[in-house]
């Protein structure tokens, strides 16, 4: 059995690597063509072909994370179908490779792909994406949020509450055009602090170019007044970290699982809705497990007969199944957010649906025929 496992593992690994390399090459070409429009712009001085190639290369880990389950499915289907077409799998069955033993063999291999997907999505991809964004801000002056309102965050400190607005991230990681609104326990605005830049530190922000307006509304009529003061720097104590601001400014699916979890706790503590981020958190938890579903879904292809259809037809079917899983995963995310479904059910539903499909196909093609 060790020889059989070594044969299957080597064939599947080679096929998955080949499929992943093909997809990544295609995405690399498309991303580079898309970056060509940013080369030579007046707002991006020094951003040339070399920088564009580095930026596109840093996007590869994120594409690998998204494509690994599909590559596992297509690669495993190709190997299983090819073994069945050449009657090699029939020889393996006569050598003692029963259905359940074959399933266990593929599940062990799928577990390895689960660990690889988790490592890429939770460690390699966030670091590479952050490096890519910093590279782009170095030449384009800053990373701005799409739209004109910027990112909004909220925090409570005792009886006081704060609303924070940030428009962009600078080249050095500082926050540009930060505005902090302070509200009292009754919900009335107490002060407004504007800063040209803010540097998140441990437990506080260092504000520079500060203009602070305090609203004194305790008097009646014309006794209400606004006191404006200007300061070169100001330390503002806060629990908001740079990772939390990054979640608000950047896509949450590019963040680490622990960073998302901390940000969800922050939103819950401040009475803000965290539905979107909870769904993304559970998707990052369940998405690597889809590799197990894919190897189970590919196993029945080893028991098919190739009298009427060739191997290319089944591989094409595997591509369609992989694309449908990717689309269903995104659709459930949007539906769960709009319909306020339970986050973990929303994230786990596509995997559960395809698990039932794969087990049904395995039972019908392997055990009943």
C-alpha positions in Angstrom: 0.0 0.0 0.0 2.9 2.3 0.6 3.9 2.0 -3.1 0.3 2.7 -4.2 0.0 5.8 -2.0 3.4 7.0 -3.3 2.2 6.6 -6.8 -1.2 8.4 -6.3 0.4 11.2 -4.2 3.1 11.9 -6.8 0.7 11.9 -9.7 -1.8 14.2 -7.9 0.8 16.6 -6.7 2.3 17.0 -10.2 -1.1 17.5 -11.7 -2.2 20.0 -9.1 1.1 21.9 -9.4 0.7 22.0 -13.2 -2.9 23.3 -13.0 -2.0 25.9 -10.4 0.9 27.1 -12.4 -1.3 27.5 -15.5 -3.9 29.5 -13.6 -1.3 31.7 -11.9 0.4 32.4 -15.2 -2.9 33.5 -16.7 -3.7 35.8 -13.8 -0.2 37.1 -13.8 -0.6 38.2 -17.4 -4.0 39.8 -16.8 -2.8 41.6 -13.7 0.3 42.9 -15.5 -1.8 44.2 -18.4 -4.0 45.9 -16.0 -1.0 47.6 -14.3 0.3 48.9 -17.6 -2.1 51.9 -17.3 -0.4 53.0 -14.1 3.1 53.1 -15.5 4.4 56.6 -16.3 1.5 58.6 -14.8 2.4 62.0 -13.3 0.9 60.9 -10.0 3.1 57.7 -10.0 6.6 59.0 -10.7 9.1 56.2 -10.6 6.5 53.5 -11.0 7.9 51.6 -14.0 7.8 48.2 -15.5 10.1 46.7 -12.8 7.8 48.0 -10.0 4.7 46.8 -11.8 6.2 43.3 -12.2 7.1 43.2 -8.5 3.6 44.4 -7.6 1.9 41.8 -9.8 4.2 39.1 -8.4 3.2 40.0 -4.9 -0.4 39.3 -5.9 0.4 35.6 -6.7 -0.1 34.3 -3.1 -3.6 35.7 -2.9 -4.5 34.1 -6.3 -2.9 30.8 -5.1 -5.1 30.9 -2.0 -8.3 31.4 -4.1 -7.4 28.9 -6.8 -6.0 26.0 -4.7 -9.3 24.2 -4.1 -10.1 24.4 -7.8 -6.6 23.3 -8.8 -6.9 20.4 -6.4 -10.2 19.3 -7.9 -9.0 19.6 -11.5 -5.7 17.9 -10.9 -7.2 15.0 -8.9 -10.0 14.5 -11.4 -7.3 14.4 -14.2 -5.3 11.8 -12.4 -8.2 9.6 -11.3 -9.7 9.7 -14.8 -6.4 9.0 -16.5 -5.8 6.0 -14.2 -9.3 4.7 -15.0 -8.9 5.2 -18.8 -5.6 3.3 -18.9 -7.0 0.5 -16.6 -4.3 1.2 -14.1 -6.9 1.9 -11.4 -8.4 -1.5 -12.1 -5.0 -3.1 -11.4 -4.8 -1.0 -8.2 -8.2 -2.3 -7.1 -7.2 -5.9 -7.6 -4.0 -5.1 -5.6 -6.2 -4.3 -2.5 -7.1 -0.6 -3.1 -10.7 -0.8 -2.0 -13.1 2.2 -2.1 -12.7 3.2 1.6 -9.0 2.8 1.5 -8.8 5.0 -1.6 -11.0 7.5 0.1 -8.7 7.6 3.2 -5.7 7.9 0.9 -7.1 10.9 -0.8 -8.3 12.5 2.5 -4.8 12.4 3.9 -3.6 14.1 0.7 -6.4 16.6 1.0 -5.4 17.4 4.6 -2.0 18.4 3.3 -3.7 20.8 0.8 -5.8 22.1 3.7 -2.7 23.0 5.7 -1.1 24.6 2.6 -4.2 26.7 1.8 -4.5 27.9 5.4 -0.8 28.8 5.6 -0.9 30.7 2.3 -4.2 32.5 3.1 -3.4 33.4 6.7 0.4 34.2 6.6 1.9 34.5 3.1 -1.0 36.3 1.3 -1.5 39.1 3.9 2.2 39.8 4.1 2.6 39.9 0.4 -0.6 42.0 -0.1 0.6 44.5 2.5 4.0 44.7 0.9 2.4 45.3 -2.5 0.2 48.1 -1.1 3.2 49.8 0.5 5.1 49.5 -2.8 2.3 51.2 -4.6 1.8 53.9 -2.0 5.6 54.7 -2.2 5.2 55.7 -5.9 1.5 56.9 -6.0 1.5 59.0 -2.8 -1.0 57.0 -0.8 -3.6 54.4 -0.7 -7.1 55.9 -0.8 -10.4 54.2 -0.2 -12.8 54.1 -3.2 -15.3 56.9 -2.7 -15.2 60.2 -1.0 -16.1 59.4 2.6 -13.1 57.3 3.6 -13.1 54.7 6.4 -15.2 55.2 9.6 -14.4 53.5 12.9 -16.1 53.8 16.3 -14.7 53.4 19.8 -16.1 53.8 23.4 -13.9 55.0 26.3 -15.9 54.9 29.5 -19.0 57.2 29.1 -17.5 58.9 26.0 -17.7 57.6 22.5 -15.6 58.5 19.4 -16.2 58.4 15.7 -13.0 58.3 13.6 -12.7 59.1 9.9 -9.6 58.3 7.8 -9.3 59.0 4.1 -6.1 57.3 3.1 -2.9 55.6 4.1 0.4 57.4 3.4 3.7 56.0 2.1 5.1 55.5 5.6 2.0 53.8 6.9 0.6 57.0 8.5 -3.1 57.8 8.2 -3.9 60.9 6.2 -6.6 63.6 7.1 -7.8 61.9 10.3 -10.8 63.4 12.0 -11.9 62.4 15.5 -15.4 63.3 16.8 -16.0 63.0 20.5 -19.5 62.5 21.9 -20.7 62.6 25.5 -22.9 60.1 27.3 -26.1 61.7 26.0 -24.9 61.4 22.4 -24.1 65.2 21.9 -20.9 66.1 20.1 -18.4 67.5 22.5 -15.3 68.1 20.3 -13.8 67.6 16.9 -10.1 67.0 16.3 -8.6 67.2 12.8 -5.1 66.1 12.0 -3.1 66.2 8.8 -1.7 62.8 9.7 -1.9 60.2 12.4 0.6 57.4 13.3 -1.0 54.4 15.1 1.2 53.2 18.0 0.6 50.8 20.9 -2.3 52.2 22.9 -2.3 55.6 21.3 -2.1 57.6 18.1 0.4 60.4 17.5 -1.5 63.2 15.7 0.4 65.9 13.8 -0.9 69.2 12.4 -3.8 69.2 14.9 -6.8 71.5 15.0 -9.1 70.9 18.0 -12.6 72.4 18.3 -14.4 72.1 21.6 -18.1 72.8 21.6 -19.4 74.4 24.8 -23.2 74.1 24.7 -23.9 74.2 28.4 -25.0 77.8 28.2 -28.3 79.0 26.8 -28.8 81.1 23.7 -25.8 83.2 22.7 -23.7 81.8 25.6 -22.9 78.6 23.5 -19.4 78.9 22.0 -16.7 77.0 20.1 -13.1 77.0 21.3 -10.5 76.3 18.6 -6.9 75.4 19.5 -4.0 74.3 17.3 -1.2 72.0 18.3 1.8 70.6 16.4 1.4 67.1 17.9 -1.1 65.4 20.2 -1.2 61.9 21.7 -4.7 60.4 21.6 -5.2 57.3 23.7 -7.1 54.6 21.8 -7.3 50.8 21.3 -7.6 51.2 17.6 -4.7 49.5 15.9 -3.2 49.9 12.4 -4.6 46.4 11.6 -8.2 47.6 12.4 -7.8 50.6 10.2 -6.4 48.3 7.4 -9.5 46.1 7.7 -11.7 49.2 7.2 -9.6 50.6 4.3 -8.6 47.3 2.6 -10.6 44.2 1.6 -11.3 42.0 4.7 -10.5 38.8 2.8 -6.9 39.9 2.6 -6.5 40.1 6.4 -5.3 37.4 8.8 -7.9 35.4 10.7 -6.7 36.7 14.0 -6.9 40.3 12.8 -10.4 39.8 11.6 -11.3 38.2 15.0 -9.9 41.2 16.9 -11.7 43.7 14.7 -15.0 41.8 15.1 -14.6 42.0 18.9 -13.9 45.7 18.6 -17.1 46.2 16.6 -19.2 44.2 19.1 -17.8 46.1 22.0 -18.8 49.4 20.3 -22.3 48.3 19.4 -21.5 48.1 15.6 -22.8 45.5 13.2 -20.1 43.0 12.3 -22.1 40.7 10.0 -19.9 41.2 6.9 -16.7 40.6 8.8 -18.1 37.6 10.7 -19.0 36.0 7.4 -15.5 36.7 6.1 -14.0 35.3 9.3 -15.9 32.0 9.0 -15.2 31.8 5.3 -11.5 32.0 6.0 -12.0 29.2 8.6 -14.0 26.9 6.3 -12.4 27.7 2.9 -9.2 25.6 3.4 -11.5 22.6 4.3 -13.0 22.7 0.8 -9.8 20.9 -0.4 -11.1 17.8 1.4 -14.4 18.2 -0.4 -12.7 18.4 -3.7 -10.6 15.3 -3.4 -13.7 13.3 -2.3 -15.6 14.8 -5.3 -12.8 13.7 -7.6 -12.7 10.0 -6.4 -15.8 8.8 -8.3 -14.1 9.7 -11.6 -11.8 6.8 -11.1 -14.8 4.4 -11.4 -16.2 5.8 -14.6 -16.1 4.1 -17.9 -14.6 5.8 -21.0 -16.4 4.1 -23.8 -18.4 7.1 -24.9 -16.5 10.1 -23.5 -12.8 10.9 -23.3 -10.8 12.2 -20.4 -11.0 15.8 -21.7 -14.8 15.7 -21.2 -14.5 14.8 -17.5 -11.7 17.3 -16.9 -13.9 20.0 -18.4 -16.7 18.8 -16.1 -14.3 19.2 -13.2 -13.5 22.8 -14.3 -17.2 23.6 -14.3 -17.7 22.1 -10.9 -14.8 24.1 -9.5 -16.1 27.4 -11.0 -19.6 26.7 -9.7 -18.2 26.1 -6.2 -16.3 29.4 -6.4 -19.5 31.3 -7.6 -21.7 29.6 -5.0 -19.3 30.6 -2.3 -19.4 34.2 -3.3 -23.2 34.2 -3.8 -23.8 32.8 -0.3 -21.6 35.5 1.2 -23.7 38.2 -0.4 -27.0 36.5 0.4 -26.0 35.9 4.0 -25.0 39.6 4.5 -28.2 40.9 2.9 -30.6 38.4 4.7 -28.7 38.5 8.0 -28.1 34.8 8.1 -25.9 33.1 10.7 -22.3 33.8 9.6 -20.9 30.4 10.2 -23.8 28.7 8.4 -23.4 31.1 5.5 -19.7 30.3 5.2 -20.1 26.6 5.6 -23.2 26.1 3.4 -21.3 25.8 0.0 -18.9 23.2 1.5 -21.7 21.2 3.0 -23.7 21.2 -0.3 -20.7 19.9 -2.2 -19.8 17.4 0.5 -23.3 15.9 0.2 -22.9 15.9 -3.6 -19.5 14.2 -3.5 -20.7 11.6 -1.0 -23.8 10.9 -3.0 -21.6 10.4 -6.2 -19.2 8.2 -4.2 -22.0 6.0 -2.9 -23.7 5.7 -6.3 -20.6 5.1 -8.5 -18.4 3.3 -6.1 -20.5 1.3 -3.6 -23.7 0.6 -5.6 -22.2 -0.2 -9.0 
